Structures are given as C-alpha cells and as structure tokens.
Amino acid sequence: MSDVRTRFAPSPTGDLHIGGATNGFIQLAPGPPCHGVFILRIEDTDVARSTQESIQVILDAMTWLGMDWDEGPFYQTQRMSFYQEAAEKLLSEGRAYRCCCTPEELEIKREAALKAGIKPKYDRTCLIENPFLPEDPPPSASSLRTRGKRWWTT
C-alpha cells in the first residue's frame, strides 16, 4: 500500500468540539494501516479570534484523546509571506483583483441577500466598478478576490 498523508487543521478560536474531534479521528484513521503520516496544521489566521490559550486547549484535548500527530503543529500565520507571494502572483497574472469593500458594506449586502431569501455571495462589485491594473491597486484595497471569494486579507 502507498503512503498516505492526512491532515487535521483546527481553528484555535475556542475549545476542540465534538465535530472537530470527529474530523480529526477521520483524518487519523487511515494513517497507521497505510504507513501514513498524520499532520497537524493550526489555522490561526483569524488573528482577531485565535488565541494561544485555545491552541493549548486543542493540543491538550488531542493528546487526551490519543490523537498523536506525526508532523507539526504547523501554524498558518508563519506562512503569511508565502500566501502574500501567491496573491501577488495571481494579481500579476490577472487571475485575481483587489477588493475595496469595507466589512460594513459586505454585511449590508449579506443582510439584503438574506432578506431576499437568497444565499449571500460576493457580487464582484470591485471587479466591475474598479478595473485597476494589478500593478496599480487602489490605496484602500485590503482583500484579494478570485472566483468571487475572499482569498487573502492584509
């Protein structure tokens, strides 16, 4: 059998809940029988809500549950320069664009969609209204969008 690499990527915004633990066990299961590797990646990019205390609670809970990882933990915030380079590459290739919408504007659009009974999604306002060249971003641009999703925020 070939080697299998699985990963579990909890977000440290609180305790490890039953759904997260279940997901971790599902990712862990194929490891030993397949000579696999179980990788722990901490999704700590939500800087406003991620805490060191939550990271420790997750690590302690995983240890208590017997979920031993082979590699990691790897922290996503330690890879931000990699993500910024990738974002700049997408911009330079014309495969992404910068978004100038404020969180308040996006919330208004989300609420309007919910009120209309439709699933909220980004309407590409900045692609339509602000056709900036990749090397000439607007000074207030804080997000990169591709295929209608927020991909990266400074």
N, CA, C and O atoms as a DFTB+ gen file, in Angstrom:
616 C
 N C O
     1  1       0.828      -1.186       0.000
     2  2       0.000       0.000       0.000
     3  2       0.873       1.250       0.000
     4  3       1.941       1.257       0.612
     5  1       0.430       2.307      -0.681
     6  2       1.228       3.524      -0.737
     7  2       1.056       4.349       0.535
     8  3       0.081       4.199       1.271
     9  1       2.023       5.215       0.766
    10  2       1.956       6.079       1.940
    11  2       0.819       7.081       1.795
    12  3       0.559       7.592       0.706
    13  1       0.162       7.347       2.883
    14  2      -0.959       8.284       2.926
    15  2      -0.581       9.422       3.850
    16  3      -0.031       9.203       4.929
    17  1      -0.881      10.652       3.419
    18  2      -0.654      11.833       4.255
    19  2      -2.007      12.492       4.492
    20  3      -2.680      12.910       3.549
    21  1      -2.396      12.579       5.754
    22  2      -3.650      13.247       6.101
    23  2      -3.330      14.391       7.045
    24  3      -2.297      14.394       7.714
    25  1      -4.234      15.365       7.090
    26  2      -4.004      16.485       7.987
    27  2      -5.297      16.872       8.677
    28  3      -6.400      16.687       8.162
    29  1      -5.106      17.412       9.855
    30  2      -6.208      17.948      10.654
    31  2      -5.842      19.398      10.913
    32  3      -4.730      19.697      11.348
    33  1      -6.791      20.308      10.642
    34  2      -6.490      21.733      10.723
    35  2      -7.528      22.468      11.567
    36  3      -8.392      23.154      11.020
    37  1      -7.457      22.334      12.897
    38  2      -8.412      23.054      13.743
    39  2      -8.119      24.554      13.784
    40  3      -6.980      24.992      13.620
    41  1      -9.173      25.317      14.006
    42  2      -9.049      26.759      14.158
    43  2      -9.091      27.089      15.650
    44  3     -10.071      26.765      16.320
    45  1      -8.056      27.721      16.177
    46  2      -7.986      27.962      17.626
    47  2      -8.792      29.169      18.084
    48  3      -8.245      30.143      18.601
    49  1     -10.094      29.084      17.885
    50  2     -10.971      30.178      18.313
    51  2     -11.826      29.746      19.501
    52  3     -12.778      30.432      19.875
    53  1     -11.483      28.621      20.079
    54  2     -12.223      28.095      21.226
    55  2     -11.793      26.674      21.491
    56  3     -10.748      26.230      21.015
    57  1     -12.601      25.961      22.254
    58  2     -12.290      24.573      22.591
    59  2     -12.429      23.666      21.371
    60  3     -13.106      24.010      20.402
    61  1     -11.788      22.516      21.432
    62  2     -11.983      21.483      20.419
    63  2     -13.352      20.866      20.671
    64  3     -13.571      20.253      21.716
    65  1     -14.270      21.020      19.728
    66  2     -15.627      20.494      19.923
    67  2     -15.754      19.110      19.297
    68  3     -14.827      18.642      18.636
    69  1     -16.868      18.467      19.494
    70  2     -17.067      17.080      19.055
    71  2     -16.910      16.931      17.546
    72  3     -16.363      15.933      17.076
    73  1     -17.384      17.911      16.787
    74  2     -17.242      17.845      15.325
    75  2     -15.788      17.906      14.896
    76  3     -15.365      17.180      13.995
    77  1     -15.023      18.776      15.546
    78  2     -13.598      18.868      15.244
    79  2     -12.863      17.598      15.612
    80  3     -12.020      17.119      14.852
    81  1     -13.179      17.048      16.777
    82  2     -12.543      15.802      17.212
    83  2     -12.895      14.658      16.261
    84  3     -12.034      13.845      15.928
    85  1     -14.132      14.591      15.830
    86  2     -14.549      13.549      14.886
    87  2     -13.769      13.675      13.590
    88  3     -13.267      12.684      13.060
    89  1     -13.669      14.889      13.085
    90  2     -12.904      15.129      11.866
    91  2     -11.452      14.700      12.057
    92  3     -10.865      14.083      11.169
    93  1     -10.880      15.018      13.194
    94  2      -9.510      14.614      13.486
    95  2      -9.343      13.106      13.465
    96  3      -8.369      12.595      12.911
    97  1     -10.290      12.385      14.069
    98  2     -10.218      10.920      14.063
    99  2     -10.366      10.353      12.653
   100  3      -9.707       9.373      12.306
   101  1     -11.223      10.963      11.845
   102  2     -11.395      10.511      10.457
   103  2     -10.084      10.685       9.686
   104  3      -9.694       9.816       8.907
   105  1      -9.409      11.815       9.912
   106  2      -8.134      12.051       9.232
   107  2      -7.033      11.144       9.768
   108  3      -6.132      10.754       9.025
   109  1      -7.099      10.815      11.025
   110  2      -6.092       9.972      11.662
   111  2      -6.232       8.499      11.262
   112  3      -5.233       7.786      11.173
   113  1      -7.453       8.045      11.023
   114  2      -7.748       6.621      10.818
   115  2      -6.914       5.931       9.738
   116  3      -6.403       4.842       9.998
   117  1      -6.747       6.503       8.536
   118  2      -6.002       5.763       7.517
   119  2      -4.502       5.686       7.777
   120  3      -3.810       4.869       7.170
   121  1      -4.008       6.509       8.649
   122  2      -2.567       6.599       8.877
   123  2      -1.841       5.297       9.131
   124  3      -1.136       4.822       8.241
   125  1      -1.981       4.690      10.315
   126  2      -1.190       3.502      10.637
   127  2      -1.348       2.330       9.664
   128  3      -0.335       1.758       9.261
   129  1      -2.574       1.942       9.264
   130  2      -2.671       0.802       8.355
   131  2      -2.015       1.040       6.992
   132  3      -1.588       0.096       6.327
   133  1      -1.940       2.309       6.588
   134  2      -1.402       2.642       5.269
   135  2       0.017       3.200       5.352
   136  3       0.509       3.794       4.393
   137  1       0.668       3.011       6.487
   138  2       2.004       3.582       6.703
   139  2       1.967       5.086       6.471
   140  3       2.879       5.661       5.875
   141  1       0.899       5.713       6.951
   142  2       0.665       7.117       6.685
   143  2       1.215       8.058       7.728
   144  3       1.763       7.653       8.753
   145  1       1.046       9.340       7.424
   146  2       1.506      10.424       8.277
   147  2       0.315      11.312       8.596
   148  3      -0.429      11.718       7.704
   149  1       0.142      11.610       9.879
   150  2      -0.940      12.479      10.341
   151  2      -0.328      13.839      10.677
   152  3       0.503      13.949      11.578
   153  1      -0.744      14.862       9.950
   154  2      -0.172      16.200      10.066
   155  2      -1.147      17.103      10.807
   156  3      -2.346      17.103      10.526
   157  1      -0.629      17.867      11.748
   158  2      -1.444      18.838      12.485
   159  2      -1.084      20.233      12.004
   160  3       0.062      20.670      12.110
   161  1      -2.092      20.928      11.471
   162  2      -1.920      22.303      10.996
   163  2      -2.882      23.186      11.777
   164  3      -4.084      22.923      11.799
   165  1      -2.377      24.211      12.405
   166  2      -3.209      25.133      13.189
   167  2      -3.621      26.304      12.297
   168  3      -2.773      27.058      11.819
   169  1      -4.916      26.449      12.080
   170  2      -5.464      27.523      11.246
   171  2      -5.647      28.784      12.084
   172  3      -6.767      29.143      12.448
   173  1      -4.542      29.448      12.383
   174  2      -4.565      30.615      13.267
   175  2      -4.578      31.940      12.524
   176  3      -4.116      32.948      13.059
   177  1      -5.097      31.962      11.303
   178  2      -5.097      33.187      10.511
   179  2      -6.192      34.173      10.921
   180  3      -6.150      35.338      10.525
   181  1      -7.164      33.726      11.705
   182  2      -8.178      34.639      12.240
   183  2      -7.574      35.287      13.488
   184  3      -7.862      34.893      14.618
   185  1      -6.738      36.281      13.251
   186  2      -5.955      36.890      14.324
   187  2      -6.841      37.505      15.408
   188  3      -6.472      37.528      16.582
   189  1      -7.997      37.995      15.007
   190  2      -8.888      38.639      15.974
   191  2      -9.460      37.647      16.991
   192  3      -9.733      38.021      18.131
   193  1      -9.644      36.378      16.585
   194  2     -10.279      35.410      17.480
   195  2      -9.372      34.282      17.944
   196  3      -9.677      33.626      18.939
   197  1      -8.268      34.039      17.252
   198  2      -7.361      32.954      17.642
   199  2      -6.549      33.360      18.863
   200  3      -6.058      34.484      18.957
   201  1      -6.418      32.419      19.797
   202  2      -5.636      32.710      20.997
   203  2      -4.673      31.565      21.288
   204  3      -4.917      30.418      20.914
   205  1      -3.589      31.894      21.954
   206  2      -2.622      30.888      22.364
   207  2      -3.273      29.904      23.348
   208  3      -2.970      28.711      23.343
   209  1      -4.153      30.420      24.174
   210  2      -4.862      29.564      25.129
   211  2      -5.697      28.511      24.390
   212  3      -5.709      27.345      24.783
   213  1      -6.389      28.914      23.332
   214  2      -7.192      27.968      22.556
   215  2      -6.314      26.937      21.856
   216  3      -6.685      25.769      21.745
   217  1      -5.157      27.371      21.387
   218  2      -4.223      26.424      20.764
   219  2      -3.837      25.356      21.779
   220  3      -3.843      24.165      21.468
   221  1      -3.504      25.782      22.988
   222  2      -3.087      24.830      24.015
   223  2      -4.228      23.899      24.413
   224  3      -4.005      22.713      24.654
   225  1      -5.446      24.428      24.483
   226  2      -6.614      23.600      24.811
   227  2      -6.800      22.519      23.740
   228  3      -7.081      21.365      24.064
   229  1      -6.642      22.890      22.471
   230  2      -6.783      21.926      21.373
   231  2      -5.688      20.865      21.452
   232  3      -5.969      19.673      21.324
   233  1      -4.443      21.291      21.663
   234  2      -3.337      20.333      21.762
   235  2      -3.542      19.376      22.939
   236  3      -3.317      18.172      22.816
   237  1      -3.967      19.918      24.067
   238  2      -4.221      19.077      25.249
   239  2      -5.359      18.093      24.996
   240  3      -5.263      16.926      25.374
   241  1      -6.430      18.552      24.363
   242  2      -7.574      17.685      24.073
   243  2      -7.172      16.565      23.117
   244  3      -7.561      15.411      23.298
   245  1      -6.389      16.918      22.099
   246  2      -5.940      15.889      21.153
   247  2      -5.065      14.849      21.849
   248  3      -5.194      13.651      21.598
   249  1      -4.193      15.306      22.708
   250  2      -3.336      14.377      23.454
   251  2      -4.182      13.478      24.348
   252  3      -3.966      12.268      24.402
   253  1      -5.142      14.070      25.045
   254  2      -6.029      13.310      25.928
   255  2      -6.820      12.261      25.150
   256  3      -7.063      11.161      25.648
   257  1      -7.225      12.612      23.910
   258  2      -7.996      11.691      23.074
   259  2      -7.109      10.650      22.381
   260  3      -7.620       9.745      21.721
   261  1      -5.794      10.773      22.525
   262  2      -4.879       9.829      21.879
   263  2      -4.648      10.118      20.412
   264  3      -4.240       9.236      19.657
   265  1      -4.907      11.351      20.004
   266  2      -4.710      11.756      18.611
   267  2      -3.279      12.287      18.456
   268  3      -3.051      13.496      18.470
   269  1      -2.338      11.382      18.311
   270  2      -0.932      11.760      18.209
   271  2      -0.588      12.100      16.759
   272  3      -0.816      11.296      15.855
   273  1      -0.046      13.280      16.549
   274  2       0.308      13.717      15.206
   275  2       1.766      13.369      14.930
   276  3       2.595      13.322      15.839
   277  1       2.059      13.125      13.651
   278  2       3.408      12.768      13.226
   279  2       4.224      13.985      12.825
   280  3       5.441      14.015      13.011
   281  1       3.556      14.979      12.280
   282  2       4.228      16.209      11.862
   283  2       3.442      17.406      12.361
   284  3       2.215      17.367      12.445
   285  1       4.167      18.480      12.694
   286  2       3.528      19.690      13.165
   287  2       3.603      19.798      14.673
   288  3       4.335      19.041      15.311
   289  1       2.877      20.705      15.242
   290  2       1.899      21.528      14.551
   291  2       2.557      22.621      13.694
   292  3       3.562      23.223      14.072
   293  1       1.950      22.846      12.533
   294  2       2.365      23.913      11.633
   295  2       1.354      25.042      11.777
   296  3       0.146      24.809      11.725
   297  1       1.837      26.244      11.953
   298  2       0.975      27.406      12.168
   299  2       0.866      28.203      10.877
   300  3       1.879      28.609      10.307
   301  1      -0.356      28.428      10.416
   302  2      -0.571      29.127       9.155
   303  2      -0.038      30.555       9.173
   304  3       0.413      31.050       8.140
   305  1      -0.076      31.227      10.314
   306  2       0.429      32.604      10.359
   307  2       1.929      32.662      10.084
   308  3       2.443      33.714       9.705
   309  1       2.631      31.559      10.267
   310  2       4.059      31.535       9.971
   311  2       4.317      31.407       8.477
   312  3       5.464      31.478       8.035
   313  1       3.256      31.220       7.698
   314  2       3.386      31.079       6.241
   315  2       2.792      32.271       5.491
   316  3       2.581      32.188       4.281
   317  1       2.521      33.371       6.182
   318  2       1.869      34.514       5.542
   319  2       2.668      35.068       4.365
   320  3       2.076      35.485       3.370
   321  1       3.997      35.080       4.455
   322  2       4.790      35.597       3.331
   323  2       4.579      34.737       2.082
   324  3       4.550      35.257       0.966
   325  1       4.432      33.430       2.269
   326  2       4.148      32.533       1.143
   327  2       2.805      32.896       0.511
   328  3       2.692      32.963      -0.713
   329  1       1.783      33.130       1.347
   330  2       0.460      33.467       0.831
   331  2       0.471      34.828       0.132
   332  3      -0.208      35.014      -0.878
   333  1       1.237      35.772       0.667
   334  2       1.323      37.085       0.030
   335  2       1.977      36.983      -1.337
   336  3       1.533      37.631      -2.285
   337  1       3.031      36.173      -1.452
   338  2       3.675      35.964      -2.752
   339  2       2.696      35.335      -3.742
   340  3       2.630      35.747      -4.900
   341  1       1.945      34.351      -3.292
   342  2       0.970      33.693      -4.162
   343  2      -0.113      34.681      -4.598
   344  3      -0.536      34.664      -5.754
   345  1      -0.556      35.529      -3.695
   346  2      -1.565      36.536      -4.019
   347  2      -1.029      37.513      -5.052
   348  3      -1.724      37.851      -6.010
   349  1       0.191      37.961      -4.866
   350  2       0.792      38.890      -5.824
   351  2       0.939      38.242      -7.200
   352  3       0.772      38.906      -8.223
   353  1       1.249      36.953      -7.223
   354  2       1.357      36.234      -8.491
   355  2       0.000      36.185      -9.191
   356  3      -0.086      36.419     -10.397
   357  1      -1.064      35.882      -8.435
   358  2      -2.405      35.871      -9.021
   359  2      -2.774      37.241      -9.579
   360  3      -3.363      37.336     -10.656
   361  1      -2.433      38.294      -8.855
   362  2      -2.705      39.651      -9.327
   363  2      -1.942      39.945     -10.612
   364  3      -2.516      40.448     -11.577
   365  1      -0.655      39.635     -10.625
   366  2       0.175      39.955     -11.787
   367  2      -0.249      39.173     -13.028
   368  3      -0.044      39.630     -14.152
   369  1      -0.838      37.993     -12.826
   370  2      -1.322      37.188     -13.947
   371  2      -2.739      37.562     -14.362
   372  3      -3.283      36.988     -15.306
   373  1      -3.345      38.533     -13.654
   374  2      -4.704      38.941     -13.970
   375  2      -5.754      37.917     -13.567
   376  3      -6.877      37.958     -14.069
   377  1      -5.409      37.002     -12.673
   378  2      -6.329      35.955     -12.244
   379  2      -7.039      36.315     -10.946
   380  3      -7.831      35.524     -10.434
   381  1      -6.764      37.502     -10.410
   382  2      -7.400      37.977      -9.179
   383  2      -7.445      39.497      -9.233
   384  3      -6.791      40.119     -10.071
   385  1      -8.211      40.080      -8.347
   386  2      -8.313      41.539      -8.270
   387  2      -8.465      41.937      -6.815
   388  3      -8.875      41.141      -5.971
   389  1      -8.123      43.195      -6.542
   390  2      -8.220      43.695      -5.175
   391  2      -9.641      44.178      -4.899
   392  3     -10.310      44.726      -5.775
   393  1     -10.077      43.966      -3.687
   394  2     -11.416      44.356      -3.266
   395  2     -11.310      45.515      -2.279
   396  3     -10.541      45.464      -1.320
   397  1     -12.094      46.557      -2.532
   398  2     -12.083      47.748      -1.680
   399  2     -13.305      47.817      -0.757
   400  3     -13.467      48.789      -0.019
   401  1     -14.153      46.806      -0.793
   402  2     -15.365      46.821       0.029
   403  2     -15.000      46.772       1.510
   404  3     -14.108      46.032       1.923
   405  1     -15.696      47.561       2.282
   406  2     -15.484      47.540       3.727
   407  2     -16.282      46.387       4.326
   408  3     -17.242      45.922       3.711
   409  1     -15.908      45.922       5.497
   410  2     -16.716      44.877       6.147
   411  2     -18.176      45.312       6.328
   412  3     -19.085      44.487       6.244
   413  1     -18.396      46.600       6.576
   414  2     -19.762      47.106       6.746
   415  2     -20.546      46.988       5.434
   416  3     -21.711      46.591       5.440
   417  1     -19.908      47.332       4.313
   418  2     -20.581      47.209       3.014
   419  2     -20.926      45.753       2.708
   420  3     -22.015      45.458       2.215
   421  1     -20.011      44.863       2.997
   422  2     -20.254      43.445       2.754
   423  2     -21.380      42.917       3.638
   424  3     -22.177      42.087       3.201
   425  1     -21.446      43.393       4.874
   426  2     -22.511      42.974       5.791
   427  2     -23.873      43.459       5.299
   428  3     -24.860      42.730       5.402
   429  1     -23.938      44.672       4.768
   430  2     -25.194      45.204       4.216
   431  2     -25.659      44.335       3.047
   432  3     -26.842      44.011       2.943
   433  1     -24.722      43.959       2.166
   434  2     -25.068      43.099       1.028
   435  2     -25.533      41.722       1.508
   436  3     -26.484      41.160       0.964
   437  1     -24.861      41.183       2.528
   438  2     -25.231      39.875       3.065
   439  2     -26.645      39.916       3.641
   440  3     -27.455      39.023       3.390
   441  1     -26.930      40.963       4.417
   442  2     -28.257      41.094       5.016
   443  2     -29.336      41.264       3.952
   444  3     -30.429      40.715       4.090
   445  1     -29.044      42.013       2.899
   446  2     -30.012      42.209       1.815
   447  2     -30.308      40.885       1.112
   448  3     -31.460      40.595       0.788
   449  1     -29.286      40.096       0.882
   450  2     -29.489      38.792       0.237
   451  2     -30.332      37.884       1.119
   452  3     -31.257      37.231       0.636
   453  1     -30.021      37.839       2.403
   454  2     -30.799      37.002       3.319
   455  2     -32.253      37.450       3.370
   456  3     -33.169      36.628       3.402
   457  1     -32.452      38.768       3.377
   458  2     -33.815      39.311       3.419
   459  2     -34.588      38.935       2.158
   460  3     -35.799      38.719       2.200
   461  1     -33.863      38.860       1.023
   462  2     -34.491      38.492      -0.247
   463  2     -34.648      36.983      -0.388
   464  3     -35.211      36.500      -1.371
   465  1     -34.147      36.239       0.602
   466  2     -34.282      34.789       0.578
   467  2     -33.281      34.083      -0.328
   468  3     -33.509      32.949      -0.748
   469  1     -32.180      34.751      -0.627
   470  2     -31.160      34.115      -1.465
   471  2     -29.867      33.941      -0.676
   472  3     -29.616      34.648       0.299
   473  1     -29.065      32.999      -1.113
   474  2     -27.806      32.711      -0.445
   475  2     -26.837      33.877      -0.666
   476  3     -26.610      34.282      -1.806
   477  1     -26.266      34.419       0.415
   478  2     -25.331      35.531       0.249
   479  2     -24.067      35.098      -0.488
   480  3     -23.498      34.045      -0.200
   481  1     -23.642      35.907      -1.426
   482  2     -22.362      35.686      -2.099
   483  2     -21.862      37.028      -2.615
   484  3     -22.643      37.947      -2.861
   485  1     -20.575      37.121      -2.771
   486  2     -19.967      38.374      -3.225
   487  2     -20.374      38.663      -4.664
   488  3     -20.332      37.768      -5.508
   489  1     -20.768      39.897      -4.953
   490  2     -21.276      40.254      -6.273
   491  2     -20.216      40.828      -7.216
   492  3     -20.552      41.331      -8.288
   493  1     -18.963      40.758      -6.833
   494  2     -17.830      41.225      -7.646
   495  2     -17.889      42.726      -7.935
   496  3     -17.454      43.182      -8.993
   497  1     -18.423      43.470      -6.999
   498  2     -18.525      44.915      -7.145
   499  2     -17.204      45.537      -7.567
   500  3     -17.163      46.354      -8.487
   501  1     -16.147      45.159      -6.913
   502  2     -14.849      45.784      -7.199
   503  2     -14.283      45.388      -8.548
   504  3     -13.513      46.151      -9.131
   505  1     -14.633      44.233      -9.056
   506  2     -14.195      43.830     -10.386
   507  2     -14.893      44.686     -11.431
   508  3     -14.279      45.095     -12.417
   509  1     -16.172      44.957     -11.215
   510  2     -16.975      45.709     -12.169
   511  2     -16.689      47.210     -12.077
   512  3     -16.492      47.866     -13.101
   513  1     -16.665      47.757     -10.858
   514  2     -16.547      49.196     -10.668
   515  2     -15.116      49.713     -10.624
   516  3     -14.881      50.892     -10.886
   517  1     -14.170      48.864     -10.300
   518  2     -12.782      49.305     -10.126
   519  2     -11.825      48.457     -10.957
   520  3     -11.114      47.618     -10.404
   521  1     -11.792      48.654     -12.254
   522  2     -10.919      47.831     -13.095
   523  2      -9.451      48.271     -13.026
   524  3      -8.878      48.676     -14.038
   525  1      -8.844      48.191     -11.835
   526  2      -7.461      48.585     -11.651
   527  2      -6.531      47.531     -12.229
   528  3      -6.810      46.333     -12.175
   529  1      -5.437      47.995     -12.776
   530  2      -4.410      47.067     -13.218
   531  2      -3.765      46.451     -11.989
   532  3      -3.716      47.089     -10.937
   533  1      -3.268      45.220     -12.098
   534  2      -2.664      44.580     -10.931
   535  2      -1.546      45.402     -10.297
   536  3      -1.390      45.381      -9.076
   537  1      -0.773      46.118     -11.089
   538  2       0.318      46.899     -10.516
   539  2      -0.117      48.286     -10.035
   540  3       0.701      49.064      -9.545
   541  1      -1.407      48.588     -10.177
   542  2      -1.912      49.887      -9.760
   543  2      -3.125      49.712      -8.846
   544  3      -4.218      50.163      -9.190
   545  1      -2.953      49.052      -7.664
   546  2      -4.107      48.824      -6.795
   547  2      -4.561      50.114      -6.134
   548  3      -3.752      51.012      -5.903
   549  1      -5.840      50.212      -5.829
   550  2      -6.316      51.375      -5.097
   551  2      -5.701      51.376      -3.702
   552  3      -5.468      50.310      -3.131
   553  1      -5.438      52.549      -3.148
   554  2      -4.784      52.605      -1.844
   555  2      -5.569      51.950      -0.721
   556  3      -4.977      51.533       0.274
   557  1      -6.878      51.851      -0.854
   558  2      -7.673      51.289       0.235
   559  2      -7.927      49.791       0.076
   560  3      -8.594      49.195       0.921
   561  1      -7.411      49.170      -0.985
   562  2      -7.666      47.744      -1.204
   563  2      -7.070      46.921      -0.077
   564  3      -5.889      47.053       0.244
   565  1      -7.889      46.074       0.520
   566  2      -7.397      45.273       1.629
   567  2      -7.594      43.780       1.402
   568  3      -7.086      42.968       2.176
   569  1      -8.311      43.410       0.370
   570  2      -8.570      41.995       0.128
   571  2      -8.290      41.649      -1.316
   572  3      -8.359      42.496      -2.206
   573  1      -7.976      40.394      -1.527
   574  2      -7.780      39.861      -2.862
   575  2      -8.920      38.914      -3.129
   576  3      -9.238      38.081      -2.280
   577  1      -9.540      39.013      -4.272
   578  2     -10.659      38.136      -4.597
   579  2     -10.365      37.387      -5.884
   580  3      -9.767      37.919      -6.819
   581  1     -10.797      36.153      -5.903
   582  2     -10.714      35.340      -7.098
   583  2     -11.924      34.426      -7.115
   584  3     -12.291      33.860      -6.086
   585  1     -12.533      34.282      -8.255
   586  2     -13.728      33.455      -8.395
   587  2     -14.802      33.804      -7.369
   588  3     -15.531      32.924      -6.911
   589  1     -14.903      35.070      -7.009
   590  2     -15.973      35.525      -6.139
   591  2     -15.786      35.282      -4.655
   592  3     -16.709      35.526      -3.877
   593  1     -14.607      34.804      -4.231
   594  2     -14.396      34.533      -2.811
   595  2     -13.261      35.393      -2.276
   596  3     -12.322      35.713      -3.004
   597  1     -13.348      35.761      -1.021
   598  2     -12.240      36.456      -0.379
   599  2     -11.131      35.454      -0.201
   600  3     -11.329      34.398       0.400
   601  1      -9.960      35.779      -0.722
   602  2      -8.864      34.836      -0.716
   603  2      -7.788      35.231       0.263
   604  3      -7.155      34.367       0.870
   605  1      -7.569      36.527       0.428
   606  2      -6.469      36.975       1.265
   607  2      -6.768      38.382       1.761
   608  3      -7.265      39.210       0.997
   609  1      -6.481      38.661       2.999
   610  2      -6.701      39.984       3.579
   611  2      -5.420      40.456       4.231
   612  3      -4.742      39.697       4.923
   613  1      -5.095      41.723       4.001
   614  2      -3.893      42.282       4.630
   615  2      -4.217      42.754       6.020
   616  3      -3.339      43.259       6.720
